[in-house]
């Protein structure tokens, strides 16, 4: 694996080698690169498979922040690949990993988005969106200007937008976790 790394080898192959060792966490950057390559090559299912493997390793060996971000990317992109997929297991796992208000808002908005795409769980989706608005309102979030956690800021901004659509008054603040 180290020789392949130095030789600019194929990311998926390098990841496979590291996953077969006692240090699978060394596969993480290669799994993410393999996912990026697969997505760039219009192989969305393959990209998601790489990300699922990365999320599994991250949940065991990396930070919860990293695992949350990878899992959120999976959920966010999977409904474009497999519209009929029931992602509740992934969404429940995302809820468990959410460690701050921004992540909780993001997880709720992904749940809402997924429910709306499936058109089977509209009540669940609406409830999740309303809860995201409540959390954003409690946190005083109206507009995410900047944050090192782009996805979290994006979801917080979506919650704030939903709050304004719902007629709620929310004070504008800069989002920083």
N, C-alpha and C positions, 0 to 999 in steps of 0.2 A: 504494500500500500504506500509506503514511504517513497519507494522508487517511482511509482506511478504519479505521486504528488509532485515530485521533482521534475518528472518528464511531461508535465501538463497532460496527464491521462484523462480519460473519460470520467466525469464526476460520478456517474452511476456505478461504474466499476470500482472506483476508489471507495465509495460508500459501502459497497457490498463487502469489500475486503475488511474494512474497519468494523462493520457490523458482525463479522465472523470472529472477531477477536474479543479479548477481555476488556477492551476500551471502546465500546460502541459509540460513546459520545464523540469520538474523533470523526465519526461518520457525518455528524450534523452539518458542518458547512458544505460537505459534498452532496448530501441529500438535498439541501436547499439549492445548490447550483444545478443539480440534476433536474429539480423541479422547474427552475427557471428555463433551462434548455428545452425541456419537454414542452413547456408552455409556449416558448418562442417558436417551436416547431409545430404548433397547433395540435399537440398531443395532450389535451387537457386531462383526460383520465389518468394518464401516466404521471402527469405533474401532481395530481392530487394523491396518487399512490405514494409518491416520494415524500410528500408533505405529511401523510398519515404516519409513515415510518418515522419521520423526524419527530413528530408530535409525541409518539410513543416513547422514543428515547428521551426526549426533553422532559416528559413527565417524570421519568425515573432519575435523570441525571442532571438536568439543567435547572434554570430558574423557572418559577411559575410564570413569570412575565413572558419569557421566551416561548414556553409551551402554550400560553394563552394566545399570543400573537400568531403562532403557526396554526393552531386550531381555528382561530377566527378567520384566517385566510382560507382554510379548507372549507369552512361553512359558507363563507362569503362567495366562494367560487363554485362550489359543488352544485348549487341549484341551476347554474348555467349549463353544467355538464349533464346532470341527471335530474331533470325537473321533478320527477316522481319520487325521488329519494326521500325517505323519512329520516330526517336528521336529528330527531329528538334525542337520541343517545349522545350524539356529538354536542348538541346544544346543552344538555344536562351536564356534560363534562366541562363545557365552557363556563357554565354557571359556577361550578365547583372551583374552577381555577381563578375566577374573577376576584381580585384582591383589593380593588379600590373602586371608588364611585365611577370613574371613567370606564373601567372594564365592565362593571355591572351594567352601565348604560349601554355599552357596546354589545354585550351579550344579549340584553333584552331587545335591542333593535335588530340584531341578527335573527333572534327568535321570531320577532314580529314579521320581518321581511320573509323569512322562510315560510311562516304560516300563510302569509298573503300570497306567496307564489304557489303554494299547494292548493289554495282555495278550498281546503277541507277544514281548516282550523281557524276560521276567521275570528271567532270570539277569542281564542287563545292569542292570536296575533294582535288584536286590538288591546287586550289586557296587558300584553307585554309592552306595547307602545305607550300606553297610558302610564305604566309603572316607570318606564324610562323618562317620561316627561316629569313625573313626580320627583324622581332622583335628581334630574337636572335642575328642577326648580329649587329643591332643597339645597343643592350645591351652589346655587346662584349662577348657573351656567346659562348664558344666552348665546354667546358666539365664541367659537374657539379660534383665537388669533394665531397662537403658535404653541407647540408642545413637542417635546422629544418623542412623545407617543402619538404619532400621527393618526393611527386608527382610532385610538381612544378619543382624541380631540375631534375627529370627524364624526364619531358617533354622538359625542356630547353636543356637537353643533346640530346634528340631525334631531336630537331630542329637543334642543332649544327651538329649532324651526317648528317642530311638531307642537311645542307649547304655544308658540305664537299663532299657529293656525287654529289651535283650540281656544284662542282668546285669552290665554294666560299671560300675565305680566311677569317678565323675567329680566332682572338687571344684567346688563352686558358686563362681562368680565373677561380677562385674559385667562385662558385655561393653562394651568401648570399643575402636574400631578405632585 
